[in-house]
Amino acid sequence: MHLCAENLAARRGEDLIFSNVSLNLAGGEALVLTGRNGSGKSTLLRVIAGLLRQEKGTVTFTGKDGESARPAGEASHYLGHRNAMKSELTVTENLTFWKTFFGDMAGGFGLDVDEAADAVGLADIIHLPFGYLSAGQQRRIAFAKLLVAYRPIWILDEPTAALDSSADQLFAQLITAHQKNGGIVLAATHQPLGLENVQEMRMTGFAGVSEGVWG
C-alpha cells in the first residue's frame, strides 16, 4: 500500500501557496505537517484528499493487492476544521448516515455505530442530538466517523482542536491502531500528536504571486 504525491503545487486565488511538494508513504506510516498559519498545510491536505485541484503534480494511491493506482481521495477519510455533522440529528443518525454513505473499501471493515461511539468514550450519549454536545464531545464524534467505514488513508487537519489532554491520548491511540493495521495517516497540527513511525514536513509557503509553477 502506497500513497504517492509528486511535484505538487497549489494556489489560493492568485497566490501560490506551495510548489514542488512530494511525499511517499507506505502502509503503517504517518506524516505530520507543521508550519505557521497560511503556510499551506490545510491546502496540501485538501489537495491530497481530492477536495481542491492542484496547479501541478499528481497524487495516487496503490492498494494492498497492487491494484492500479487510483486518486488518493477515493481511499481517504478527511477530518477538517468542521465536524461534518447535522446538529438536529442524533449522534446515531449522523454516524449511521456516514457509515451507509461511505461503505467499506476492500481490505478492511468499519465498526458498528455503537462500537465507534464507545471507542471515543461516548457510547452513552448517542441518542442525543449532535447539537446538544459540547465542542469536545462533537470533535470526538467527528473522529468516530473515521471508524464506521474503512478507508486506508486518514487525512486530519488539526484533529485535536477543542480537546483536553485525555482525549488527545485517546486519539493518539486510535491513530496508532490505524497505523498498526496498515493504515496511512497525514495530519496538520500545531501540537505533538504522540504518534509512532512518523515523519515531519515543515511547510513554509510563499509570500506572493511571482513564483511560477510550470517551469
LUMSETOR-449514 format. One record per atom (N, C-alpha, C): y, z, x. Coordinates in steps of 0.001 Angstrom, whole numbers, plus 524288, in hexadecimal, padded with zeros to 5 digits. Each point is the difference from the previous one (the first is absolute). Layout:
BEGIN
+-------+-------+-------+
:     v :     w :     u :
+-------+-------+-------+
:     Y :     Z :     X :
...
+-------+-------+-------+
//
This chain:
BEGIN
+-------+-------+-------+
:     v :     w :     u :
+-------+-------+-------+
: 7FB62 : 80000 : 80349 :
: 8049E : 80000 : 7FCB7 :
: 804E1 : 80000 : 80379 :
: 8037D : 7FC55 : 7FEEB :
: 804C2 : 7FFA0 : 80331 :
: 804B7 : 7FE94 : 7FCA9 :
: 80465 : 80274 : 80143 :
: 80512 : 7FE86 : 7FDEB :
: 80328 : 7FDDA : 80488 :
: 801D5 : 7FB39 : 7FF6C :
: 802CD : 7FD65 : 80442 :
: 80533 : 7FDEC : 7FE0C :
: 80433 : 80177 : 802A2 :
: 80534 : 7FDD9 : 7FEFB :
: 801FE : 7FD93 : 80510 :
: 801F1 : 7FB31 : 7FFA5 :
: 801B2 : 7FD3A : 804B2 :
: 8058F : 7FDFC : 7FF66 :
: 8034A : 80192 : 803B4 :
: 8054F : 7FDEA : 80094 :
: 8032D : 80039 : 7FAEE :
: 7FFD4 : 80475 : 7FD6A :
: 802D0 : 8008E : 7FB14 :
: 805E1 : 80086 : 800D8 :
: 802F4 : 7FD9F : 7FC8C :
: 805A3 : 800AE : 7FFC0 :
: 80185 : 80059 : 7FA45 :
: 80405 : 80305 : 7FEDC :
: 801A6 : 8009D : 7FA8D :
: 805DB : 800E5 : 7FFBF :
: 8024B : 7FE3F : 7FBB1 :
: 8058C : 800CD : 7FEF3 :
: 800A6 : 80327 : 7FB02 :
: 8046C : 802B3 : 7FFB3 :
: 801CF : 80250 : 7FB1D :
: 8054C : 7FD96 : 7FEE8 :
: 8001F : 7FC81 : 7FC26 :
: 804C0 : 7FCE5 : 7FF3F :
: 800CE : 7FC6E : 804AB :
: 8049C : 80044 : 8025A :
: 8012B : 7FCE3 : 804A4 :
: 7FE9A : 802C7 : 8050E :
: 7FE7F : 804EF : 7FFA9 :
: 7FF18 : 80315 : 804B8 :
: 7FA54 : 7FF92 : 801D3 :
: 7FF5B : 7FECD : 80500 :
: 7FAD9 : 8001C : 8026D :
: 7FE8C : 805AF : 800FB :
: 7FBB4 : 801B4 : 7FDD1 :
: 7FE6C : 80578 : 8007F :
: 7FC93 : 800D4 : 804C8 :
: 7FC45 : 7FC80 : 800E7 :
: 7FCC3 : 8004F : 804AE :
: 7FDD6 : 7FA9C : 80129 :
: 7FE13 : 7FF59 : 804C9 :
: 7FDCC : 7FB06 : 801AC :
: 7FBA3 : 800F8 : 803EC :
: 7FC2A : 7FC60 : 80025 :
: 7FBBB : 8001F : 803CC :
: 7FCF4 : 80521 : 7FFE6 :
: 7FEBE : 801D9 : 7FB5B :
: 7FCD5 : 804BA : 7FF67 :
: 7FA58 : 7FE63 : 7FF11 :
: 7FC86 : 8020F : 8033D :
: 7FA6B : 7FEE2 : 7FF7D :
: 7FCF0 : 80512 : 80014 :
: 7FB9B : 8000F : 7FD59 :
: 7FC83 : 8047F : 80022 :
: 7FA80 : 7FE36 : 7FEB7 :
: 7FC3A : 8030B : 801D3 :
: 7FA7D : 7FECE : 7FF12 :
: 7FD1C : 80523 : 7FF6A :
: 7FE08 : 80117 : 7FB4F :
: 7FD58 : 804E9 : 7FEEE :
: 7FA79 : 7FEF3 : 7FE18 :
: 7FC47 : 802E1 : 80227 :
: 7FA93 : 7FFB4 : 7FE45 :
: 7FEE0 : 80477 : 7FC40 :
: 7FB81 : 7FFB7 : 7FD69 :
: 7FE79 : 80421 : 7FC72 :
: 7FFFD : 8054E : 802A6 :
: 80221 : 803F2 : 7FD63 :
: 80047 : 8053F : 80228 :
: 804F4 : 80128 : 80306 :
: 80358 : 7FC21 : 800B3 :
: 804C0 : 800C9 : 80310 :
: 804C7 : 800AB : 7FC7C :
: 80402 : 80277 : 80231 :
: 804DD : 800E2 : 7FD2B :
: 80496 : 7FEA0 : 80381 :
: 80431 : 7FE30 : 7FD8A :
: 804DE : 7FED7 : 802BD :
: 8046E : 802B6 : 7FD1A :
: 8030C : 80313 : 802D4 :
: 80482 : 802B0 : 7FDCC :
: 804F4 : 7FD61 : 801FB :
: 8036D : 7FE84 : 7FC67 :
: 8050A : 7FDB2 : 8014C :
: 8041B : 80443 : 80018 :
: 802FF : 80033 : 80441 :
: 8044B : 803B6 : 80066 :
: 80503 : 7FCFA : 80121 :
: 8046C : 802B3 : 7FFCA :
: 8050E : 7FD88 : 800FE :
: 80402 : 801CB : 7FC06 :
: 804D8 : 7FEE8 : 8012E :
: 8044E : 801B9 : 7FCA1 :
: 7FFDB : 7FD1B : 7FAC8 :
: 802E9 : 80206 : 7FC3E :
: 80099 : 7FD53 : 7FB01 :
: 8026E : 7FA9D : 800E2 :
: 7FDFC : 7FC10 : 7FD4E :
: 8020D : 7FABB : 80097 :
: 7FDB0 : 7FCED : 80478 :
: 7FC27 : 8023E : 802B9 :
: 7FDB8 : 7FD52 : 80483 :
: 7FBBD : 7FC28 : 7FE7F :
: 7FE69 : 7FFFB : 7FB06 :
: 7FC34 : 7FC21 : 7FE4D :
: 7FAAA : 80214 : 7FE9D :
: 7FF4B : 8052B : 7FFFD :
: 7FAD6 : 8023A : 7FEE1 :
: 7FE14 : 7FE6A : 7FA90 :
: 8033A : 80112 : 7FC14 :
: 7FE6C : 7FEC9 : 7FAA2 :
: 7FF5C : 7FA21 : 7FF31 :
: 80372 : 7FCFA : 8025D :
: 7FFAA : 7FA4B : 7FF77 :
: 7FAE9 : 7FDF8 : 80245 :
: 7FE7E : 801F0 : 80485 :
: 7FB19 : 7FE46 : 80268 :
: 7FB59 : 8016C : 7FC8B :
: 7FFF1 : 804C1 : 7FDEC :
: 7FBB0 : 80183 : 7FC9A :
: 7FFAE : 7FC80 : 7FB2F :
: 80475 : 7FEB3 : 7FDC2 :
: 80000 : 7FCB9 : 7FB4B :
: 7FE4F : 7FA6C : 80138 :
: 80150 : 7FE15 : 80490 :
: 7FE27 : 7FAD3 : 80195 :
: 7FA0E : 80004 : 80084 :
: 7FDD8 : 803F0 : 80295 :
: 7FA60 : 80040 : 800B9 :
: 7FD39 : 800A4 : 7FAC5 :
: 80267 : 802E8 : 7FC62 :
: 7FDBC : 800C4 : 7FAD4 :
: 80095 : 7FB43 : 7FC7B :
: 802E3 : 7FC09 : 801C2 :
: 800C2 : 7FB54 : 7FCD8 :
: 8043B : 8007D : 7FBEC :
: 8034F : 803FE : 8006B :
: 8042A : 800DD : 7FC3B :
: 80515 : 7FD42 : 80182 :
: 8008D : 7FEBD : 804FD :
: 80475 : 7FCFF : 801E9 :
: 7FDF1 : 7FB64 : 8032F :
: 802D4 : 7FBBA : 7FFC1 :
: 7FE6E : 7FB6B : 8030F :
: 8026D : 80054 : 8056B :
: 7FCCD : 7FF45 : 803EC :
: 801FD : 8000F : 80550 :
: 8030C : 7FB08 : 80136 :
: 80385 : 8005F : 803AE :
: 802E5 : 7FB7A : 801DF :
: 7FC99 : 7FCAF : 80396 :
: 7FC89 : 80296 : 802BB :
: 7FCA8 : 7FD5C : 803D1 :
: 7FB30 : 80364 : 800F1 :
: 7FBA6 : 7FD8F : 80183 :
: 7FB57 : 802E9 : 80173 :
: 7FBEA : 80024 : 7FBB6 :
: 7FB91 : 80265 : 80136 :
: 7FB91 : 80042 : 7FC60 :
: 7FDC9 : 80585 : 7FFD3 :
: 7FDAE : 8014F : 7FB7F :
: 7FD40 : 804F9 : 7FF4C :
: 7FAC8 : 7FEBD : 7FD6E :
: 7FBB4 : 80182 : 80277 :
: 7FAD2 : 7FEDA : 7FDD7 :
: 7FC64 : 804B5 : 80079 :
: 7FC21 : 80011 : 7FC98 :
: 7FC0A : 8041C : 80002 :
: 7FAA1 : 7FD7A : 7FFE9 :
: 7FC86 : 801EF : 8034E :
: 7FA90 : 7FE43 : 80019 :
: 7FC8A : 804AE : 7FECD :
: 7FC96 : 7FF78 : 7FC24 :
: 7FCDA : 8045E : 7FE31 :
: 7FB61 : 80142 : 80369 :
: 7FCF1 : 803CD : 7FE34 :
: 7FB9A : 80203 : 8030C :
: 7FBE1 : 7FBDA : 80110 :
: 7FF3E : 7FC75 : 7FC5B :
: 7FBCB : 7FC29 : 8007A :
: 801B1 : 7FAFA : 802A7 :
: 8049B : 8002B : 80291 :
: 801E5 : 7FB58 : 802A1 :
: 801A7 : 7FBBF : 7FC4E :
: 80165 : 80177 : 7FB32 :
: 801BE : 7FC37 : 7FC21 :
: 804E9 : 7FD45 : 801E4 :
: 80150 : 7FBAE : 7FDAC :
: 8049C : 7FD0B : 80194 :
: 804E4 : 80355 : 7FF88 :
: 8039E : 7FF33 : 8039D :
: 804E8 : 802EB : 7FFF1 :
: 802D5 : 7FF16 : 7FADA :
: 8024C : 80419 : 7FDEA :
: 802DA : 7FFBF : 7FB11 :
: 80537 : 802D0 : 800B5 :
: 803C5 : 7FF36 : 7FC76 :
: 804E7 : 80303 : 80057 :
: 7FEDF : 805D8 : 7FFDE :
: 8028F : 802D8 : 8037A :
: 7FEEF : 80597 : 80068 :
: 80161 : 802E2 : 7FB02 :
: 803DA : 7FE12 : 7FD1C :
: 80192 : 802A5 : 7FB38 :
: 7FBA3 : 80076 : 7FC0A :
: 7FC58 : 7FC50 : 80008 :
: 7FBA1 : 8002B : 7FC4B :
: 7FC49 : 80484 : 80128 :
: 8001A : 801F6 : 804C6 :
: 7FC73 : 8042B : 80197 :
: 802C6 : 80538 : 800A5 :
: 804BE : 8006C : 7FDEB :
: 8034B : 8048A : 80126 :
: 80174 : 80322 : 7FB29 :
: 8007D : 80517 : 800CE :
: 802EC : 8036F : 7FC90 :
: 80552 : 800F1 : 80287 :
: 80424 : 7FFDC : 7FCD8 :
: 80540 : 80106 : 801FD :
: 80243 : 804AE : 7FD1F :
: 8019B : 803EE : 802F4 :
: 802AA : 8048A : 7FDCC :
: 80581 : 80025 : 80246 :
: 803D7 : 7FE9C : 7FCC0 :
: 80568 : 7FFD8 : 801C8 :
: 802F5 : 804EC : 7FE92 :
: 8052F : 7FF8D : 7FFFD :
: 8033D : 8048F : 7FED2 :
: 7FF78 : 8019D : 7FA4D :
: 7FEFE : 7FC3C : 7FC92 :
: 7FF2F : 80138 : 7FA82 :
: 7FA37 : 800A1 : 7FEEE :
: 7FECC : 80307 : 7FBF0 :
: 7FA91 : 80171 : 7FF08 :
: 7FCFB : 7FC28 : 7FC9E :
: 802B7 : 7FC4E : 7FD81 :
: 7FD6D : 7FBF4 : 7FCD5 :
: 7FCAD : 80259 : 7FBAB :
: 80248 : 803A2 : 7FD25 :
: 7FD6B : 80272 : 7FB8F :
: 803BE : 80004 : 7FB58 :
: 7FDDF : 7FFD8 : 7FB48 :
: 80311 : 80054 : 7FB3C :
: 800AD : 805BA : 7FE73 :
: 804E6 : 801AE : 7FF82 :
: 8011C : 80583 : 7FEF7 :
: 7FDC4 : 801EC : 7FADB :
: 7FFF8 : 7FC94 : 7FC01 :
: 7FE56 : 801B0 : 7FAD2 :
: 7FA16 : 8000F : 7FF62 :
: 7FD19 : 7FD87 : 8038E :
: 7FA4C : 8000B : 7FFC6 :
: 7FDDB : 804C4 : 802D0 :
: 7FB78 : 801D6 : 7FE5B :
: 7FD8F : 8045E : 802B6 :
: 7FE20 : 7FE40 : 80566 :
: 7FECE : 803E2 : 8032E :
: 7FDCE : 7FED6 : 8052A :
: 7FAF7 : 7FCDF : 7FF69 :
: 7FCA9 : 80190 : 7FC67 :
: 7FB1B : 7FD2E : 7FF17 :
: 80107 : 7FA55 : 7FE86 :
: 803AA : 7FF21 : 7FC76 :
: 80129 : 7FAAB : 7FE3F :
: 8021E : 7FCB3 : 80479 :
: 80366 : 80240 : 80333 :
: 80220 : 7FD1E : 80475 :
: 7FBBB : 7FE82 : 803DC :
: 7FCD1 : 803C2 : 80186 :
: 7FBF2 : 7FEE4 : 803DC :
: 7FBCE : 7FC63 : 7FDD8 :
: 7FECC : 8008B : 7FAF5 :
: 7FC32 : 7FC76 : 7FD97 :
: 80201 : 7FA66 : 8000C :
: 80518 : 7FF57 : 7FEFB :
: 8023C : 7FAC0 : 8003C :
: 7FF50 : 7FD9C : 80567 :
: 8016E : 802F7 : 8040A :
: 7FFB2 : 7FDD3 : 8054B :
: 7FA5B : 7FF05 : 801A2 :
: 7FC6B : 80361 : 7FE50 :
: 7FA7C : 7FF20 : 80157 :
: 7FE09 : 7FAF5 : 7FD93 :
: 8017E : 7FF10 : 7FB1B :
: 7FE5C : 7FB3E : 7FD53 :
: 802C4 : 7FB39 : 80228 :
: 8050B : 80087 : 80117 :
: 80326 : 7FB9F : 801DD :
: 7FE21 : 7FE0D : 80550 :
: 7FF15 : 803A2 : 80398 :
: 7FE6F : 7FE7C : 80547 :
: 7FA34 : 7FE99 : 8004C :
: 7FCA3 : 80356 : 7FDD9 :
: 7FA6E : 7FF5C : 800ED :
: 7FEB4 : 800EC : 805BA :
: 7FB0B : 7FFD6 : 80145 :
: 7FE4F : 800E3 : 80564 :
: 7FF14 : 7FADD : 802CF :
: 801F7 : 7FFA5 : 804CC :
: 7FE86 : 7FBAB : 80364 :
: 7FA71 : 800CC : 801EF :
: 7FD90 : 7FBCD : 80190 :
: 7FAD7 : 80068 : 80268 :
: 80059 : 80364 : 804DF :
: 7FC31 : 80365 : 800A3 :
: 7FFDA : 80347 : 804A2 :
: 800EB : 805BD : 7FEFD :
: 8016A : 8016A : 7FB27 :
: 800F1 : 8057F : 7FEE7 :
: 800AB : 800FF : 7FA38 :
: 80082 : 80500 : 7FE9D :
: 80080 : 80197 : 7FA8E :
: 8043F : 80421 : 7FF88 :
: 80325 : 7FF91 : 7FBE1 :
: 803EE : 803E9 : 7FEF4 :
: 7FDB2 : 804BE : 7FD4E :
: 8030F : 80439 : 7FFE7 :
: 7FE70 : 804BF : 7FD55 :
: 8012A : 7FF9B : 7FA2B :
: 7FD45 : 8030E : 7FCE3 :
: 8017C : 800AB : 7FA98 :
: 80561 : 80298 : 7FFCC :
: 802B4 : 7FF6B : 7FB9D :
: 80539 : 8023C : 7FF78 :
: 7FFEE : 805E4 : 800E8 :
: 7FC3A : 802BB : 7FDA3 :
: 7FFA3 : 805AE : 800B4 :
: 7FF21 : 80168 : 805BA :
: 7FCA8 : 7FD04 : 8029E :
: 7FEE2 : 8010E : 80581 :
: 804CC : 7FF14 : 80363 :
: 802EC : 7FBE0 : 7FEE8 :
: 804AD : 7FED0 : 80312 :
: 8041D : 8043A : 7FF44 :
: 800B9 : 801CD : 7FB23 :
: 803C4 : 8042B : 7FF02 :
: 7FE5C : 8050B : 802B5 :
: 7FAE6 : 80104 : 80005 :
: 7FE04 : 804A7 : 802B0 :
: 800D8 : 7FF91 : 805DF :
: 7FF80 : 7FB59 : 80215 :
: 800AD : 7FF35 : 805A3 :
: 80586 : 8013C : 801CB :
: 803D9 : 7FF7E : 7FC7D :
: 8056A : 80153 : 80164 :
: 80194 : 8054B : 7FDBF :
: 7FC2D : 802EE : 7FE0A :
: 800F5 : 80552 : 7FE4F :
: 80290 : 800A1 : 7FABA :
: 7FF8F : 7FC15 : 7FC91 :
: 802BD : 80031 : 7FAFC :
: 7FC7D : 7FEAD : 7FB60 :
: 7FB0A : 80145 : 80058 :
: 7FC5B : 7FEA3 : 7FBD4 :
: 80142 : 802B8 : 7FADD :
: 802CC : 8046C : 80044 :
: 800F2 : 8030C : 7FB43 :
: 804C0 : 7FE35 : 7FCE4 :
: 802DE : 7FC09 : 801DA :
: 804BB : 7FE64 : 7FD2C :
: 7FFE4 : 7FA40 : 7FE70 :
: 7FB82 : 7FD8B : 8002D :
: 7FFDE : 7FA5F : 7FF01 :
: 80101 : 7FEB1 : 7FA44 :
: 7FFE8 : 803F2 : 7FCA2 :
: 80125 : 7FF0D : 7FA7A :
: 805E0 : 7FFCD : 7FEEE :
: 8032F : 80184 : 803C4 :
: 805AA : 80035 : 7FF40 :
: 80281 : 7FAB1 : 800E5 :
: 80465 : 7FEF7 : 7FD5F :
: 80305 : 7FB49 : 80142 :
: 801D6 : 8002C : 805A9 :
: 7FFE1 : 7FB90 : 80294 :
: 80185 : 7FFC5 : 80581 :
: 80592 : 8020E : 800BE :
: 8037D : 7FEE8 : 7FC43 :
: 8056B : 801A5 : 8007B :
: 800CB : 805DA : 7FFE6 :
: 7FC18 : 80309 : 7FE35 :
: 8006F : 805B1 : 7FFDE :
: 7FF01 : 80279 : 80557 :
: 7FDD8 : 7FCF8 : 8038D :
: 7FE66 : 8022D : 8050A :
: 804AC : 800A1 : 803A4 :
: 7FF8B : 803A6 : 803B1 :
: 803F5 : 80093 : 80415 :
: 7FFD3 : 7FB4E : 803A7 :
: 80403 : 7FF6E : 8033C :
: 8002C : 7FB95 : 803A8 :
: 7FB50 : 80011 : 803B3 :
: 7FE87 : 804A7 : 801D7 :
: 7FB84 : 80059 : 80378 :
: 7FAE8 : 7FE9D : 7FD4C :
: 7FF6B : 801C4 : 7FB1F :
: 7FB4F : 7FEAD : 7FD05 :
: 7FFBE : 7FA2D : 7FED3 :
: 80475 : 7FDB0 : 7FECF :
: 80014 : 7FA5E : 7FEFF :
: 7FE58 : 7FCF6 : 804D3 :
: 801B8 : 801D0 : 80494 :
: 7FE7C : 7FD41 : 804CE :
: 7FA21 : 8007F : 800FC :
: 7FDD8 : 80485 : 7FED0 :
: 7FA5E : 800AF : 8009E :
: 7FCFB : 7FC3D : 7FC73 :
: 801B8 : 7FF7E : 7FB25 :
: 7FD57 : 7FC7C : 7FC5F :
: 800A4 : 7FA53 : 801B7 :
: 80490 : 7FEA9 : 80221 :
: 800B3 : 7FAB6 : 8021A :
: 7FC18 : 7FEFB : 8045E :
: 7FEDF : 803F6 : 80317 :
: 7FC1B : 7FF5F : 80422 :
: 7FA8E : 7FF76 : 7FDB8 :
: 7FEFB : 802C1 : 7FBA6 :
: 7FADE : 7FF85 : 7FD72 :
: 7FEF8 : 7FA6A : 7FE44 :
: 80439 : 7FD13 : 7FF0A :
: 7FF60 : 7FA77 : 7FE80 :
: 7FD0C : 7FCF5 : 80434 :
: 8009F : 80181 : 804F0 :
: 7FD45 : 7FD58 : 8043D :
: 7FA19 : 80102 : 7FFD4 :
: 7FE87 : 8043D : 7FD65 :
: 7FA8C : 801A8 : 80016 :
: 7FCC2 : 7FDC5 : 7FB8C :
: 8028A : 7FE3E : 7FBC5 :
: 7FD04 : 7FE65 : 7FB5E :
: 7FDEF : 7FA69 : 80061 :
: 80204 : 7FCF3 : 803A7 :
: 7FE13 : 7FAA8 : 800CB :
: 7FFCC : 7FEF2 : 805DB :
: 7FBA7 : 7FDE2 : 801D0 :
: 7FF54 : 7FF42 : 8059D :
: 80323 : 7FB67 : 8020B :
: 8031F : 80111 : 803F9 :
: 8028F : 7FC0D : 8032E :
: 7FF8E : 801B0 : 805B0 :
: 7FE87 : 7FC80 : 80390 :
: 7FF36 : 8019D : 8056D :
: 80500 : 8013C : 802F1 :
: 80476 : 7FDF0 : 7FE30 :
: 804F4 : 800E6 : 802BA :
: 80386 : 8036D : 7FCA1 :
: 801FE : 8043F : 80247 :
: 803EB : 80343 : 7FD75 :
: 80531 : 7FF3C : 802CE :
: 803F2 : 7FE6C : 7FD17 :
: 8053F : 7FF30 : 8021C :
: 8038C : 80418 : 7FD88 :
: 80207 : 80387 : 80331 :
: 80299 : 804B7 : 7FE15 :
: 80589 : 8005D : 80230 :
: 803D9 : 80034 : 7FC80 :
: 80577 : 80063 : 8019C :
: 801FC : 8057F : 7FEC4 :
: 800C7 : 80322 : 8041E :
: 80182 : 8057C : 7FF72 :
: 7FC6D : 802C6 : 7FC0B :
: 7FAF6 : 8001D : 8010D :
: 7FC4F : 801F7 : 7FC15 :
: 80097 : 805CA : 7FED0 :
: 80228 : 80314 : 803A6 :
: 80051 : 805A0 : 7FF1B :
: 8055A : 801B1 : 7FE06 :
: 80332 : 7FC61 : 7FE1F :
: 80508 : 80175 : 7FDBB :
: 7FF1F : 80399 : 7FB52 :
: 8032D : 80416 : 7FF9B :
: 7FFEE : 803C3 : 7FBAB :
: 7FB41 : 8039C : 8002D :
: 7FD67 : 8005D : 80471 :
: 7FB4C : 8033E : 80051 :
: 800E0 : 804BB : 80380 :
: 7FD13 : 80434 : 7FEEE :
: 80022 : 8048D : 80365 :
: 7FBE3 : 7FF69 : 80446 :
: 7FFD6 : 803D3 : 80382 :
: 7FC99 : 7FF85 : 80495 :
: 7FA40 : 7FFE7 : 7FE81 :
: 7FE77 : 802E4 : 7FBF9 :
: 7FA79 : 7FFFC : 7FE69 :
: 7FE68 : 7FAAB : 7FDED :
: 80390 : 7FD6E : 7FD12 :
: 7FEDB : 7FABE : 7FE14 :
: 7FFDD : 7FC1C : 8047A :
: 8035B : 800B9 : 803E7 :
: 7FFDB : 7FCA8 : 804A7 :
: 7FA8C : 8001F : 80272 :
: 7FDD4 : 804AB : 8008E :
: 7FAD7 : 80091 : 80261 :
: 7FBC9 : 7FD78 : 7FCA2 :
: 80087 : 80093 : 7FADF :
: 7FC3C : 7FD96 : 7FC6A :
: 8000F : 7FA1C : 8009C :
: 8049C : 7FDB0 : 8001C :
: 80060 : 7FA56 : 8007A :
: 7FDF7 : 7FE22 : 8053C :
: 8010D : 802FC : 80423 :
: 7FDED : 7FE92 : 80521 :
: 7FA0E : 7FFD8 : 7FFD9 :
: 7FD9E : 803B2 : 7FD34 :
: 7FA4F : 80017 : 7FF8E :
: 7FDFE : 7FB47 : 7FCF3 :
: 802B0 : 7FE9B : 7FBBE :
: 7FE5A : 7FB82 : 7FCE6 :
: 8009D : 7FAE7 : 80311 :
: 80446 : 7FF85 : 802E4 :
: 800DB : 7FB50 : 80326 :
: 7FBEC : 7FFA6 : 80453 :
: 7FEDF : 8046C : 80281 :
: 7FC08 : 80015 : 80421 :
: 7FAAB : 7FE96 : 7FDD2 :
: 7FEC5 : 801D9 : 7FB42 :
: 7FB01 : 7FE9F : 7FD88 :
: 7FFBE : 7FA26 : 7FEFD :
: 8045C : 7FDA9 : 7FE5F :
: 80027 : 7FA57 : 7FF2E :
: 7FEE4 : 7FD22 : 8051B :
: 8024D : 801D7 : 8044D :
: 7FEFC : 7FD99 : 80516 :
: 7FA3E : 80081 : 80185 :
: 7FDC9 : 8049A : 7FF2B :
: 7FA98 : 800DE : 8018D :
: 7FC3D : 7FCA6 : 7FCD6 :
: 801B3 : 7FE5F : 7FB5E :
: 7FCE0 : 7FC59 : 7FCDF :
: 80117 : 7FA50 : 8015E :
: 802E7 : 7FF30 : 80444 :
: 80112 : 7FABA : 801D7 :
: 8051B : 7FDBB : 7FE20 :
: 8031E : 80314 : 7FD30 :
: 804F4 : 7FE0F : 7FDFF :
: 8042F : 7FF7D : 80428 :
: 803FD : 7FCFD : 7FEB1 :
: 80481 : 7FF12 : 8036F :
: 804CC : 8025A : 7FD69 :
: 80362 : 80274 : 80326 :
: 804A7 : 80295 : 7FDE6 :
: 804D3 : 7FE35 : 802FA :
: 80411 : 7FE7A : 7FD1B :
: 8052C : 7FF16 : 8022F :
: 803BF : 8039F : 7FD2D :
: 80327 : 802DB : 802ED :
: 80383 : 803C1 : 7FD8A :
: 8053D : 8000B : 802D5 :
: 80431 : 80062 : 7FCF4 :
: 8053A : 800E1 : 80218 :
: 80177 : 8059D : 7FEDE :
: 801FC : 802C6 : 803E3 :
: 8011D : 80583 : 7FF3E :
: 8042B : 801D8 : 803CB :
: 802AF : 80423 : 7FE74 :
: 803B1 : 802B1 : 8036C :
: 7FDB4 : 8050A : 80229 :
: 7FB37 : 80149 : 7FE6B :
: 7FD9B : 804D3 : 801C2 :
: 7FA42 : 7FF12 : 80130 :
: 7FDB7 : 8032A : 8037E :
: 7FA7C : 7FF40 : 8016B :
: 7FC77 : 80085 : 7FB3E :
: 7FBEE : 7FCB3 : 7FFCB :
: 7FC54 : 80025 : 7FBA5 :
: 7FADA : 802A3 : 8016D :
: 7FF4E : 80150 : 804F9 :
: 7FB36 : 802A2 : 8019F :
: 7FB37 : 7FC99 : 7FFC7 :
: 80094 : 7FAE9 : 80101 :
: 7FBA3 : 7FC5F : 7FF9D :
: 7FD0A : 7FF9B : 80521 :
: 7FB2E : 7FE22 : 7FFA7 :
: 7FCB3 : 7FEF9 : 8047F :
: 7FFC5 : 7FA23 : 800FF :
: 7FEAA : 7FE9B : 804E4 :
: 7FF4D : 7FA7F : 8016B :
: 804AA : 7FCC7 : 7FE38 :
: 804B4 : 801AB : 80191 :
: 804CD : 7FDAC : 7FE14 :
: 8033D : 7FDBB : 80475 :
: 80249 : 7FB83 : 7FF03 :
: 803C1 : 7FD9D : 8038B :
: 80574 : 800AC : 7FDB4 :
: 803FC : 7FF5A : 80338 :
: 80561 : 80063 : 7FE1E :
: 802FD : 7FB1A : 80182 :
: 8032B : 7FE04 : 7FC62 :
: 8038C : 7FBAB : 80109 :
: 8057E : 801BE : 7FE80 :
: 80388 : 7FFF4 : 803B0 :
: 80562 : 80188 : 7FEDF :
: 80329 : 7FB26 : 7FE98 :
: 8021B : 7FFF5 : 7FB52 :
: 80333 : 7FBA9 : 7FE30 :
: 805A0 : 800D8 : 801B5 :
: 80276 : 7FBEE : 80208 :
: 80568 : 8006C : 801CC :
: 803CD : 7FCDD : 7FCB5 :
: 7FE0F : 7FBC7 : 7FD7B :
: 80361 : 7FCE1 : 7FC9E :
: 80406 : 7FCE1 : 8030A :
: 8034D : 7FD1A : 7FD15 :
: 80442 : 7FCFF : 80236 :
: 8050E : 8019A : 7FD68 :
: 80437 : 7FF77 : 802D4 :
: 80520 : 801AE : 7FE01 :
: 802BE : 7FBD0 : 7FCCF :
: 7FEAF : 7FAFD : 800C2 :
: 80309 : 7FBE0 : 7FD6A :
: 7FCCA : 7FB5D : 7FE77 :
: 80292 : 7FB96 : 7FF36 :
: 7FD6A : 7FB61 : 7FDDD :
: 7FF64 : 7FB98 : 803F7 :
: 80189 : 800E1 : 804D6 :
: 80025 : 7FBAE : 803B4 :
: 7FAB0 : 7FEB1 : 80253 :
: 7FC63 : 803C1 : 7FFE3 :
: 7FAE5 : 7FF28 : 80271 :
: 7FCE3 : 7FBE8 : 7FCED :
: 7FDDA : 7FC1C : 802B7 :
: 7FCD7 : 7FC16 : 7FD66 :
: 7FA44 : 8018C : 7FFEE :
: 7FD1C : 7FDFF : 7FC43 :
: 7FA6B : 8015D : 7FFBC :
: 7FC83 : 7FB41 : 80088 :
: 80243 : 7FB6F : 80000 :
: 7FC93 : 7FB6B : 80002 :
: 7FED0 : 7FE28 : 80578 :
: 803C1 : 8006A : 8039E :
: 7FF2B : 7FEF1 : 80584 :
: 7FD43 : 7FAED : 80169 :
+-------+-------+-------+
//
